Amino acid sequence: MAPDNKRPQGGRQPQGEQFFTPGATGLRKAVERRSAVPMTFLFTQVPRWVAPALLVILLLVGFAVANPLGGVAVLPVLAFVGWLAYLSWPSLGVGGKVLRVAMLTFLVLLVATRFGAF
């Protein structure tokens, strides 16, 4: 019986299933290569519920604490969302890009208010 291999003949992945951006150079290529290890760890060694739960807890702390400690709590959320937005940017349509910019803007404003900028 043949193994249930979902890859097409020749071992090449379909365009939509590639982790790295085809033809990427410079900063994008470096970020994608360096992101491979943390993403592999995050999605294989840590239970699936840990990352979303931790991000929600940090965001709730950022909402609840109206001082710089709240801003510090939101910084990892901002970094994670920014990292994912950067990695997914080439494959997004206009709507997806607008949503990511809006989310990042919201998080930056939340951090700024917690640090007393507004």
N, C-alpha and C positions, 0 to 999 in steps of 0.2 A: 504494500500500500504506500502510495506517495505521501510525503509529509505535507501538511496543510500550510504551505508557504504562500504568504500574501504578496510577496514581491514579484514583479513582472520578470519575464525571461531576461537574462543578462545581469540580474542582481541590482539594477538601477532603480532608485526610488522615483515615484511619480513626482512631478514638480511641486505639487502642493504639500508634500509630506517631508520636505527637506528641512533640516534644522538650521543649516547655514544658508545665508542669502547667496544665491548664485552670483558669481562675479564680484563679490564684495571685496573691497580693498581698504587699506588704512585703518582708521579708527573702528569702523563697523566690524571688520574682520577680527580685529584684536578683541573687541568687546564680546563678540559671539564666541570666539575660542575660549576666552577666560570665563565666560558664563556657562560653558558646557559642564564643568565640574560641579559648581554649586547647584545647577539645575538637576544634574543627575543625582546628587546627594539628596536634594530636597524632595524629588519625586520618587526615589527608590528606597532610601534608608529611613526616612521620617514618615510616620503615619500620615495619611492624606489629610486628616482633620487638623493637624498641628498648625500648619502655615496659615490657613484662613482664620482659625480660632485666635491665634496670636495677633494677627493683623487687626481683627475686630476688637480684641481687648485693648490693644494700643490705641486704636482710633477712639474707642469709648473713653479711655483715660484722657485723651486729648480734648474731647468734648467736655468732660466733667471737671477737669482741673484747669482753672482759668489763670494760670501763671506759667512761667517758663518750663516747669516740669511737664505740663501738658504739651508744650511745643516739642520738647525732647521726645516725648512718647510718640508723637506723630511723625517725627523724622524718619524712622525706619519704614513706616507705611509709605511715606512720600518717596523714599529711595526705591522700595520694591515696586511700586506702581510706575515710577519713572523708568526703571530698568525694564520692566515688561513692556511698557509703551515703546521704548526705544527698539527693543528686539522685534516687536510685532509691526512696527511702522511700515516697512516696505510692502507688507501683504494686506494692508488695510485700505478700505475705501474711504471716501470723504467723511461719511457718517462716523465711522470708527475713529478716525483721526480727530474729529471735532469732540467726540466724547472723551477721548484721552486727554486732550488739551484742557477741556472743561474740568475734568477730575483733578489733573495736576494743578490747575489754577486754584481750585477750591482748597486743595491741601496746602499749597503755598500760602494762601490767605489765612487759613486756620493757624498754621505755624507762626505767621507774622503777627496775628492778633495775640497769640499766647506769649510771644516775646515782647509785646507792648508796642509794636510798630504802628498800630492803628488805635 
